[in-house]
Amino acid sequence: MKPSTAKFAIGQVVKHRKFPFRGIIYDVDPVFANTEAWWQAIPEEVRPRKDQPFYHLFAENAEAEYVAYVSEQNLVADTSSNPIRHPHVDEMFVRARDGAYKIKTARLN
């Protein structure tokens, strides 16, 4: 599989094209890097291609916060500017005045 260039970036807020959840990207795999069992569990008619970037998200829907692994073909940018409420977001990101999320930098003592 030849990796493709990721369309979305770490810290970007995205939402799923088909399902009602959104999240912030905290890692990117250039191609599928989960288990074969995970991939086979997805119904064949909606199973994504493996030769595209896959994103690790701190995700949320109306009921819960969780971690999601989503193919690029199933994501779109979220332009709502609503904050992400996932509890791990503040551990890794800082939110700028313009609403964008930036990776926290390590502080040396």
Secondary structure by P-SEA (a helix, b strand, c coil): cccccccccccbbbbbccccbbbbbccccccccccaaaaaaccccccccccbbbbbcccccccbbbbbbbcccccccccccccccccccccccccccccccccbbbbcc
